[in-house]
Amino acid sequence: MNREKLYSAADLLKRKKKIVIPAAIFTVAAAAFLAGRGGKSSSPVAMGMGQMNNVATVSAEYPKSGDIKLETAVTGTVEPADVVYVYAQESGDVTSVQVKAGDVVEAGQVLLTIDTKQVESAKNSMDSAKISYDQAQSTLNRMQLLYAGGDISDQEYEEYQNQVKSARLQYESAKLNYENQVEYSTVTAPIAGKVESCDVEVFDNVNVSAQLCVISGEGEQRVSFSVTERVAKNLSVGDEIRIEKDGAEYRGFITEVSGMVDAATGMFKVKASMAQADEVPTGSTVKIYVVSEEVHDAMTVPVDAVYFDGGVGNVYVYEDGTVHKKEVEVGIFDSELAEIKAGLTENDLVISTWSSELYEGSTVKLKDDSEGTGTDADMQTEETADKETDGREQPLSPSDALPLEPVADAEER
């Protein structure tokens, strides 16, 4: 009986060992399950599901080849393409004015007359010289007959010839002076065009070299303006410009870029044509847009995709659901595009929208668009999440714990 109870005690000890071991396994499994649900050290599957629900959605695009043009606005003055300033050649009183500002004149048309008080004197001198010349010529004709008959010597005949030559020169000089005096007193238009100004009136006394009128040619107008050295070095003859005046826009082309700095302004003077702008008055102030910098066929990205940190340019690129920060060399940029000189390839998918989740190694997904880029990226993101859980230890559940063996009777307990 005692031996039988002893065997029963040994058997009971073995049974207890069998019961305790599964219970310990169940305890560990339950603790792991609860930790997976409520603890900070979340299991990969549980953590992956939470992250996927909070993943930032961004837009992205590949770099493109394009042109960027930067314009600089300056002010300029409208000028006639051809302009002539008419000056007084002699002093005198203005006796008539036949034009006014705004009149259109032809070349050679009389503008005004001036009483130089030299015309009559010049005419008298010319007439006197003509008489002397005629007399000298008549005397030479008579002496020629005598010389032919041997009545005068060679020397005498030569003296008569010289007298004629001298009289002729004096007459020609007097005639030229008279013609000049007539021209000086009758002021005519040197070119066809529009009278821009004529600031003289009848009875005005004018001096030599006094400005009488300004006439602009019939050709295209032009604009004159000044730019800084930085802008000037990027301008060339033939470059197109935009001109604005009172809401209207005109085209023009640069015709001259000064290579010398203006000592008064420290800037470089530029001149350009101005097409189809007859209604714009000469002397008007206009706004001019010139191309200060430009690039062609450059690698470009949206300007909103570029970030600067301490003066260094950076962009964020998307790769299989992960953000990577890349340092880039930025060229010129406008309100839409930025030139990328180095740091990117045409296969880099550049994130173009901002998110607080943009940092090296963060997880994002692409916004679905009509081109399907976002959909493909989302699929890649989901596949990546699946790959991250493959091969990892999965959390235990109550069903995974070893079952307890049932106790046969109260005696075994």
C-alpha positions as CSV (number, residue, x, y, z in Angstrom):
1,M,0.0,0.0,0.0
2,N,2.8,2.4,0.9
3,R,4.7,1.3,-2.1
4,E,1.6,1.9,-4.2
5,K,1.2,5.4,-2.7
6,L,4.9,6.1,-3.3
7,Y,4.5,5.2,-7.0
8,S,1.4,7.4,-7.1
9,A,3.3,10.3,-5.6
10,A,6.1,10.0,-8.3
11,D,3.5,9.7,-10.9
12,L,1.8,12.8,-9.5
13,L,5.1,14.7,-9.6
14,K,5.5,13.8,-13.2
15,R,1.9,14.9,-14.0
16,K,2.6,18.2,-12.2
17,K,5.7,18.8,-14.3
18,K,3.6,18.2,-17.4
19,I,1.0,20.7,-16.3
20,V,3.5,23.4,-15.2
21,I,5.5,23.5,-18.4
22,P,2.5,24.3,-20.7
23,A,1.3,26.8,-18.2
24,A,4.6,28.6,-18.3
25,I,4.5,28.6,-22.1
26,F,1.0,30.1,-22.0
27,T,2.1,32.8,-19.7
28,V,5.0,33.9,-21.9
29,A,2.7,33.8,-25.0
30,A,0.0,35.8,-23.3
31,A,2.5,38.4,-22.2
32,A,3.9,38.7,-25.7
33,F,0.4,39.2,-27.1
34,L,-0.5,41.9,-24.6
35,A,2.8,43.7,-25.1
36,G,2.1,43.6,-28.9
37,R,-1.2,45.3,-28.3
38,G,-0.5,47.9,-25.6
39,G,3.3,48.2,-25.2
40,K,5.6,50.8,-26.8
41,S,7.7,48.0,-28.3
42,S,5.2,47.2,-31.0
43,S,5.7,44.2,-33.1
44,P,6.6,44.7,-36.8
45,V,3.1,43.8,-38.1
46,A,1.3,46.0,-35.6
47,M,3.7,48.9,-36.1
48,G,3.6,48.6,-39.9
49,M,-0.2,48.9,-39.9
50,G,-0.1,52.0,-37.8
51,Q,2.6,53.6,-40.0
52,M,0.7,52.9,-43.2
53,N,-2.3,54.7,-41.8
54,N,-0.2,57.9,-41.1
55,V,2.2,57.8,-44.1
56,A,2.4,61.3,-45.8
57,T,1.1,61.5,-49.3
58,V,3.3,63.6,-51.7
59,S,3.6,64.5,-55.3
60,A,6.8,63.8,-57.3
61,E,8.1,64.1,-60.8
62,Y,11.2,63.5,-62.8
63,P,13.6,66.3,-63.8
64,K,12.8,67.9,-67.1
65,S,14.8,69.6,-69.8
66,G,13.6,73.2,-70.3
67,D,14.4,76.9,-70.6
68,I,14.5,79.5,-67.9
69,K,14.4,83.2,-68.7
70,L,14.9,86.0,-66.1
71,E,13.8,89.5,-66.9
72,T,14.9,92.8,-65.4
73,A,12.6,95.8,-65.5
74,V,14.1,99.3,-66.2
75,T,12.8,102.6,-67.3
76,G,13.7,104.2,-70.6
77,T,13.0,107.2,-72.8
78,V,11.5,107.1,-76.3
79,E,13.6,108.8,-79.0
80,P,13.3,109.1,-82.7
81,A,15.5,106.7,-84.7
82,D,16.8,109.7,-86.8
83,V,16.9,113.1,-85.2
84,V,18.3,116.3,-86.6
85,Y,18.9,119.5,-84.7
86,V,18.7,122.7,-86.8
87,Y,21.0,125.5,-85.8
88,A,21.3,129.2,-86.9
89,Q,24.3,129.7,-89.2
90,E,24.3,133.5,-88.8
91,S,22.9,135.9,-86.3
92,G,19.9,138.0,-87.1
93,D,16.2,138.7,-86.6
94,V,13.6,136.1,-87.3
95,T,11.3,137.4,-90.0
96,S,9.0,134.4,-90.5
97,V,8.2,131.0,-88.9
98,Q,6.4,128.6,-91.2
99,V,6.1,125.5,-89.0
100,K,5.2,124.4,-85.5
101,A,5.8,121.4,-83.3
102,G,4.0,118.3,-84.6
103,D,4.0,119.4,-88.3
104,V,5.2,116.8,-90.9
105,V,7.7,118.3,-93.3
106,E,9.6,117.3,-96.4
107,A,13.3,117.6,-97.0
108,G,14.1,121.1,-98.3
109,Q,10.9,122.6,-97.0
110,V,11.3,126.2,-95.5
111,L,11.0,126.3,-91.8
112,L,11.7,130.0,-91.1
113,T,13.6,133.0,-92.4
114,I,16.2,135.2,-90.7
115,D,17.2,138.7,-91.7
116,T,21.0,138.3,-91.4
117,K,21.6,141.8,-92.7
118,Q,24.3,140.3,-94.8
119,V,22.4,139.2,-97.8
120,E,22.1,142.6,-99.5
121,S,25.8,143.4,-98.8
122,A,26.8,140.0,-100.1
123,K,24.7,140.6,-103.3
124,N,26.4,144.0,-103.9
125,S,29.8,142.4,-103.5
126,M,28.9,139.7,-105.9
127,D,27.5,142.1,-108.5
128,S,30.7,144.3,-108.2
129,A,32.9,141.3,-108.6
130,K,30.9,140.2,-111.6
131,I,31.4,143.6,-113.3
132,S,35.2,143.5,-112.6
133,Y,35.4,140.1,-114.0
134,D,33.5,141.0,-117.2
135,Q,35.7,144.0,-117.7
136,A,38.9,142.0,-117.3
137,Q,37.6,139.4,-119.8
138,S,36.7,142.1,-122.3
139,T,40.1,143.7,-122.0
140,L,41.8,140.3,-122.5
141,N,39.8,139.8,-125.7
142,R,41.1,143.1,-127.2
143,M,44.6,142.4,-126.1
144,Q,44.4,139.0,-127.8
145,L,44.1,140.7,-131.2
146,L,47.0,143.0,-130.5
147,Y,49.1,140.0,-129.3
148,A,48.3,138.1,-132.5
149,G,49.5,141.1,-134.5
150,G,52.7,141.4,-132.5
151,D,51.7,144.7,-131.0
152,I,52.2,143.6,-127.4
153,S,54.8,141.4,-125.8
154,D,54.3,138.0,-124.3
155,Q,54.7,139.5,-120.8
156,E,52.0,142.1,-121.3
157,Y,49.6,139.5,-122.7
158,E,50.2,137.2,-119.7
159,E,49.5,140.1,-117.3
160,Y,46.0,140.5,-118.9
161,Q,45.4,136.8,-118.6
162,N,46.3,136.9,-114.9
163,Q,43.9,139.8,-114.3
164,V,41.0,137.8,-115.7
165,K,41.9,134.8,-113.5
166,S,42.0,137.0,-110.4
167,A,38.7,138.7,-111.3
168,R,37.0,135.4,-111.9
169,L,38.2,134.0,-108.5
170,Q,36.9,137.1,-106.7
171,Y,33.5,136.8,-108.5
172,E,33.2,133.1,-107.6
173,S,34.0,133.9,-103.9
174,A,31.5,136.7,-103.8
175,K,28.8,134.5,-105.4
176,L,29.4,131.7,-102.9
177,N,29.2,134.1,-100.0
178,Y,25.9,135.5,-101.3
179,E,24.5,132.0,-101.7
180,N,25.5,131.1,-98.2
181,Q,23.9,134.2,-96.8
182,V,20.7,133.4,-98.7
183,E,20.8,129.9,-97.3
184,Y,21.5,131.0,-93.8
185,S,18.6,133.4,-93.9
186,T,16.2,130.8,-95.3
187,V,16.2,127.8,-92.9
188,T,15.0,124.5,-94.5
189,A,14.4,121.0,-93.3
190,P,17.5,118.8,-93.8
191,I,15.3,115.6,-93.7
192,A,11.7,114.6,-94.0
193,G,10.0,113.9,-90.8
194,K,8.1,115.4,-87.9
195,V,8.9,118.7,-86.2
196,E,9.4,117.8,-82.6
197,S,10.1,121.4,-81.4
198,C,10.5,124.9,-82.9
199,D,11.1,127.3,-80.1
200,V,11.5,130.6,-82.1
201,E,9.0,133.3,-83.0
202,V,8.9,136.2,-85.4
203,F,11.1,139.2,-84.3
204,D,13.3,136.9,-82.1
205,N,17.0,137.7,-82.4
206,V,19.1,134.6,-82.8
207,N,22.8,134.1,-82.5
208,V,25.1,131.9,-84.4
209,S,24.7,128.2,-83.4
210,A,21.4,128.8,-81.6
211,Q,19.1,125.8,-81.8
212,L,16.0,126.6,-83.9
213,C,14.2,123.3,-84.5
214,V,14.3,119.6,-83.9
215,I,13.1,117.2,-86.6
216,S,12.7,113.4,-86.1
217,G,12.9,111.1,-89.1
218,E,10.1,109.1,-90.5
219,G,11.7,105.8,-89.5
220,E,11.0,103.6,-86.4
221,Q,11.3,105.1,-82.9
222,R,13.9,103.8,-80.5
223,V,14.3,103.7,-76.7
224,S,17.3,104.5,-74.6
225,F,18.0,103.2,-71.1
226,S,20.7,102.2,-68.7
227,V,21.5,98.9,-67.0
228,T,24.0,97.6,-64.4
229,E,27.1,95.8,-65.4
230,R,25.6,92.4,-64.4
231,V,22.8,92.9,-66.9
232,A,24.9,94.6,-69.6
233,K,27.2,91.6,-69.9
234,N,24.3,89.4,-70.8
235,L,22.9,91.7,-73.5
236,S,23.8,91.5,-77.2
237,V,22.8,93.4,-80.3
238,G,19.7,91.8,-81.7
239,D,18.2,90.6,-78.4
240,E,14.5,91.1,-78.1
241,I,13.0,93.3,-75.4
242,R,9.5,94.1,-74.2
243,I,8.3,97.7,-73.8
244,E,5.2,98.8,-71.9
245,K,3.4,102.2,-72.0
246,D,-0.1,102.9,-70.6
247,G,-1.0,99.2,-70.7
248,A,0.1,98.7,-74.3
249,E,3.0,96.4,-75.1
250,Y,5.5,96.8,-77.9
251,R,8.4,94.8,-79.2
252,G,11.9,96.0,-79.7
253,F,15.4,94.8,-80.5
254,I,18.7,96.0,-79.0
255,T,20.7,98.0,-81.5
256,E,23.6,99.3,-79.3
257,V,25.2,98.3,-76.0
258,S,27.8,100.7,-74.7
259,G,31.0,99.1,-73.6
260,M,31.9,102.1,-71.4
261,V,30.4,102.9,-68.0
262,D,28.7,106.3,-67.7
263,A,30.7,108.3,-65.2
264,A,27.6,110.2,-64.1
265,T,25.4,107.1,-63.4
266,G,27.8,104.2,-63.1
267,M,25.7,102.3,-65.6
268,F,25.9,101.2,-69.2
269,K,23.8,102.9,-71.9
270,V,21.7,100.7,-74.2
271,K,19.6,101.6,-77.2
272,A,16.9,99.6,-78.9
273,S,14.4,99.9,-81.7
274,M,10.7,100.3,-81.0
275,A,8.4,98.9,-83.7
276,Q,4.8,100.1,-84.4
277,A,4.8,102.8,-81.7
278,D,4.0,105.9,-83.7
279,E,1.4,106.9,-81.1
280,V,3.9,107.0,-78.3
281,P,5.2,110.6,-78.1
282,T,8.9,111.2,-78.3
283,G,10.4,111.8,-74.9
284,S,7.9,109.5,-73.1
285,T,9.0,107.4,-70.2
286,V,8.4,103.7,-70.7
287,K,9.0,100.4,-68.8
288,I,11.4,98.1,-70.5
289,Y,11.9,94.4,-69.8
290,V,15.3,92.9,-70.8
291,V,16.5,89.3,-70.3
292,S,19.1,89.5,-67.6
293,E,19.9,85.7,-67.5
294,E,18.7,82.7,-69.4
295,V,19.5,79.0,-69.9
296,H,18.3,76.6,-72.6
297,D,17.8,72.8,-72.4
298,A,18.8,72.8,-68.8
299,M,17.8,70.2,-66.2
300,T,14.9,71.7,-64.2
301,V,12.7,70.8,-61.3
302,P,9.8,72.7,-59.7
303,V,11.1,75.6,-57.6
304,D,9.0,74.5,-54.7
305,A,11.0,71.2,-54.6
306,V,14.2,73.0,-53.7
307,Y,15.2,73.7,-50.1
308,F,18.2,75.7,-48.9
309,D,20.0,74.9,-45.7
310,G,22.9,77.3,-44.9
311,G,23.0,78.4,-48.5
312,V,23.2,74.8,-49.8
313,G,20.5,73.6,-52.1
314,N,18.7,70.3,-51.4
315,V,15.9,68.2,-52.8
316,Y,14.0,65.1,-51.6
317,V,13.7,62.2,-53.9
318,Y,11.3,59.2,-53.7
319,E,12.7,55.7,-53.9
320,D,10.5,52.6,-53.1
321,G,8.4,54.4,-50.5
322,T,11.4,56.0,-48.8
323,V,12.6,59.7,-48.8
324,H,16.2,60.5,-49.5
325,K,17.8,63.9,-49.2
326,K,20.1,65.0,-52.0
327,E,22.4,68.0,-52.1
328,V,22.2,69.8,-55.5
329,E,23.9,72.7,-57.2
330,V,21.2,75.2,-58.1
331,G,21.5,77.6,-61.1
332,I,19.0,80.3,-61.9
333,F,15.3,80.0,-61.0
334,D,12.1,81.8,-61.6
335,S,8.7,81.5,-60.0
336,E,8.1,78.0,-61.4
337,L,11.3,76.3,-62.2
338,A,14.8,75.9,-60.9
339,E,17.9,75.0,-62.8
340,I,19.8,72.0,-61.4
341,K,23.5,72.0,-62.5
342,A,24.6,68.9,-60.5
343,G,23.4,66.4,-57.9
344,L,20.5,64.8,-59.8
345,T,19.9,62.4,-62.6
346,E,17.0,62.2,-65.0
347,N,15.9,59.0,-63.2
348,D,15.5,60.6,-59.8
349,L,11.9,61.1,-58.7
350,V,11.9,64.5,-57.1
351,I,9.2,65.2,-54.4
352,S,7.5,68.5,-55.3
353,T,5.2,69.0,-52.4
354,W,6.1,69.9,-48.8
355,S,5.4,67.8,-45.8
356,S,6.5,67.7,-42.3
357,E,7.4,64.1,-42.8
358,L,10.1,64.9,-45.4
359,Y,13.4,63.9,-43.9
360,E,16.1,61.3,-44.8
361,G,14.7,57.8,-44.4
362,S,11.1,58.7,-43.8
363,T,8.3,56.7,-45.4
364,V,5.8,58.4,-47.8
365,K,3.5,57.4,-50.6
366,L,2.9,59.2,-53.9
367,K,-0.4,60.9,-54.7
368,D,-2.4,59.0,-57.3
369,D,-2.7,60.9,-60.5
370,S,-4.0,60.4,-64.0
371,E,-0.7,59.1,-65.3
372,G,-0.7,56.2,-62.9
373,T,2.6,57.2,-61.3
374,G,1.1,57.4,-57.8
375,T,-0.7,54.1,-58.1
376,D,2.5,52.3,-59.0
377,A,4.3,53.9,-56.2
378,D,1.6,53.0,-53.7
379,M,1.8,49.4,-54.8
380,Q,5.6,49.6,-54.4
381,T,5.1,51.0,-50.9
382,E,2.7,48.2,-49.9
383,E,5.1,45.6,-51.3
384,T,7.9,47.1,-49.4
385,A,5.9,46.9,-46.2
386,D,5.2,43.3,-46.8
387,K,8.9,42.6,-47.4
388,E,9.8,44.2,-44.1
389,T,7.6,41.8,-42.2
390,D,8.8,38.7,-44.1
391,G,11.2,36.5,-42.0
392,R,10.6,38.4,-38.8
393,E,9.3,36.9,-35.6
394,Q,5.5,37.2,-35.4
395,P,3.7,37.9,-32.2
396,L,2.2,35.0,-30.3
397,S,-1.6,34.7,-29.8
398,P,-3.5,32.6,-27.3
399,S,-4.3,30.0,-29.9
400,D,-0.5,29.5,-30.5
401,A,0.1,28.5,-26.9
402,L,0.4,24.8,-26.0
403,P,-2.9,23.3,-24.6
404,L,-3.1,22.2,-21.0
405,E,-3.6,18.5,-20.4
406,P,-6.9,17.8,-18.5
407,V,-6.6,16.5,-14.9
408,A,-8.2,13.1,-14.7
409,D,-9.4,13.2,-11.1
410,A,-9.0,15.1,-7.8
411,E,-6.4,12.7,-6.6
412,E,-4.0,13.7,-9.4
413,R,-4.2,17.3,-8.3
